[in-house]
Amino acid sequence: YAQVRRKSLIQKAWDFEPQSLGDHIRRRRHMLAITQEEAAALLGVNAWTVHNWEAGQRKPEIRLIPALVSFLGYD
């Protein structure tokens, strides 16, 4: 008998290359292990707003850009 090890590379929910602003938000939210509701509370918006951003249905208003930059950890 030979011992067989099965390995698979399990991709984490945040382990992807973001293509849009919604992808950046989703990735950061998964890295922080928070829900859309918790992210919305941090950003000062409704949870549906975060959902719409992540789904690519809406874009954030200009007044929310500073909060998003801070949330994403960018300069």
Wavefront OBJ file of the C-alpha trace (Angstrom):
o trace
v 0.000 0.000 0.000
v 1.087 3.514 -0.732
v -0.097 6.480 1.230
v -1.960 8.924 -0.970
v -2.456 12.531 -0.023
v -5.063 14.568 -1.719
v -4.438 18.260 -1.766
v -6.508 20.940 -3.326
v -5.954 24.616 -3.382
v -9.084 26.048 -1.885
v -9.571 29.574 -3.070
v -10.546 31.959 -0.323
v -13.516 34.234 -0.894
v -11.213 37.270 -1.083
v -8.497 35.600 -3.156
v -9.305 37.086 -6.550
v -8.135 39.983 -8.663
v -10.703 42.808 -8.424
v -11.896 44.162 -11.772
v -14.342 46.833 -10.608
v -15.009 49.037 -7.612
v -17.646 46.546 -6.453
v -15.044 43.774 -6.582
v -12.674 45.893 -4.468
v -15.417 46.456 -1.889
v -16.381 42.755 -1.811
v -12.754 41.679 -1.500
v -12.068 44.066 1.391
v -15.281 43.033 3.115
v -14.326 39.353 2.877
v -10.815 40.105 4.122
v -12.313 41.826 7.169
v -14.845 38.975 7.549
v -17.781 41.358 7.857
v -21.253 41.348 6.357
v -22.700 43.846 3.927
v -24.687 45.316 6.816
v -21.531 45.852 8.865
v -19.723 47.369 5.883
v -22.691 49.657 5.295
v -22.560 50.813 8.913
v -18.848 51.602 8.557
v -19.505 53.540 5.347
v -22.618 55.315 6.594
v -24.927 53.883 3.927
v -27.719 51.326 3.633
v -26.888 47.611 3.238
v -28.719 47.594 -0.113
v -26.348 50.311 -1.289
v -23.334 48.076 -0.600
v -25.122 45.189 -2.314
v -25.795 47.331 -5.401
v -22.154 48.484 -5.533
v -20.873 44.922 -5.312
v -23.347 43.734 -7.962
v -22.291 46.566 -10.270
v -25.808 47.976 -10.445
v -24.899 51.357 -8.990
v -21.825 53.497 -8.531
v -21.101 55.415 -5.324
v -21.791 59.106 -5.077
v -18.814 61.461 -5.097
v -19.433 62.436 -1.463
v -18.846 58.806 -0.398
v -15.462 58.409 -2.116
v -13.396 59.488 0.948
v -15.193 56.926 3.132
v -14.663 54.222 0.495
v -10.972 55.029 0.157
v -10.596 54.759 3.921
v -12.608 51.507 4.037
v -10.503 49.988 1.249
v -7.287 51.048 2.974
v -5.975 52.988 -0.006
v -4.174 56.335 0.009
l 1 2 3 4 5 6 7 8 9 10 11 12 13 14 15 16 17 18 19 20 21 22 23 24 25 26 27 28 29 30 31 32 33 34 35 36 37 38 39 40 41 42 43 44 45 46 47 48 49 50 51 52 53 54 55 56 57 58 59 60 61 62 63 64 65 66 67 68 69 70 71 72 73 74 75
